[in-house]
Amino acid sequence: MTRTLDASTDLHTTAKRYLAGGVSSDARRTAGVPLFVDRAAGSRLWDVDGTAYVDYVLGQGPALLGHCPPAVVEAVSAQVARGIVYSAQHAAEVRVAERLCTMIPSAERVRFNTVGSEAVHAALRLARGHTCRPKILKFEGHYHGWLDPVLHSVHPALDLAGPADAPVPVPGTAGQPPAADLVIAPWNDLDALTVLMARHAGEIAAVICEPVLCNTGAIEPLPGYLQGVRELCDRHGSLLIFDEIITGFRLGPGGAQEYLGIAPDLSVFGKAMAGGMQVSALAGRASVMDDISTGKIAHAGTFNSQPVGIAAAEATLRILDEQREEVYGTLYARGRALMAGLREAAAKAGVPMLVHGPGPVFQTYFTREREPSVRNYRDFAATDRARMTLLHAALLDRGVNMVPRGLWFLSTAHTEADIEFTVAAFSDALASLPLG
Ligand SMILES: Cc1ncc(COP(=O)(O)O)c(C=O)c1O
């Protein structure tokens, strides 16, 4: 099947005249015509040419309950009629803050922001101010938003990235200030981290990580690894920050910290917490968050706790919390069924492929390696990423939308029929690829 793209192509031509690069985010740049969506509902998207797609991008993760979940649509519509922006305190944000503190194991206080990058920024400032230390340690391959202090070494060119056990910071873009206060470590290597933390002893305010590395291959921490990271932070007096912008509410009602049983000092949430509306949150131990409470650390924002977003968060979190068995039972069952189906399809086609991740989010790679061989960014970089881009295009042609680098997000709206359809489309897409 080849899609008709006439209306999409026309829009793209006009878009390139008025939008820089024809898109509003670099993540939407593609070699050809980007997806121009007309509408979305449940597990589906429809493009402006009328083609339907089973959607595993889900707005880059937020639509955990599917697109337009009725309870969220209803809550948002009711709030719009009562006021779109207050920039003042209101009752619903207090209720949502209370629920977050009951759902998230390490949360004793929260502050709201609008998007994930902002909440990360707040966490880093708080960590530096609280510890009176300058440096942040981040891991190669981890993404913490597009702001200057952390857009380093996400997917760096390997010839610039330095030794595997002590990577050097590689800027993610032209125009970034030098990364003087950033230490880069390889993921899943406790020996390397031990050495780096000793080398920068007394200087590291915080270690920040995606507790399950979703931006580079849905890579879970090796057994004991995050316990080791926690212990090193405690030994050196550094805070541990979990960036749960993807894992939060996706791996479970208490995020990756509950799923993995490790308590960070601070964590940040966004995406899935508000059913698709833009709400993020910084959460943490009271003894750290008190530096915001007292005004020592500045934190502000016109749109913080914007009532429409908070209404969406309240409706979403009520479902995730009160219907947790059903929600997470469905999410894991569908995710694991799809993973098994894709694995089987690849094996039948004789295509060397690894499918791994927790289930509600997972990754497909073209590689001859077996589990758990993809442990960090450098392993990920050795997989055939160009072939994954071809597979993404072949899947779109067959009505399936995954994240182009091979990441899949599940929602509770995906049905068994969607999974069957997707596995059949995947087999067909694999068969259509040029011999590799
Ligand atoms: C782990 C992680 N942190 C932070 C961000 C930044 O969030 P936002 O795009 O909402 O600013 C993202 C976005 O994809 C993310 O995946």
The ligand as a Gaussian input file, in Angstrom:
#p B3LYP/6-31G(d) Opt

LIG

0 1
 C       13.233000      12.290000      29.435000
 C       12.820000      13.647000      28.939000
 N       13.111000      14.728000      29.683000
 C       12.742000      15.960000      29.305000
 C       12.062000      16.164000      28.129000
 C       11.664000      17.554000      27.730000
 O       10.280000      17.691000      27.810000
 P        9.522000      18.782000      26.920000
 O        9.680000      18.374000      25.490000
 O        8.109000      18.716000      27.409000
 O       10.172000      20.088000      27.213000
 C       11.747000      15.075000      27.319000
 C       11.029000      15.249000      26.049000
 O       10.895000      14.375000      25.236000
 C       12.145000      13.780000      27.732000
 O       11.887000      12.692000      26.993000

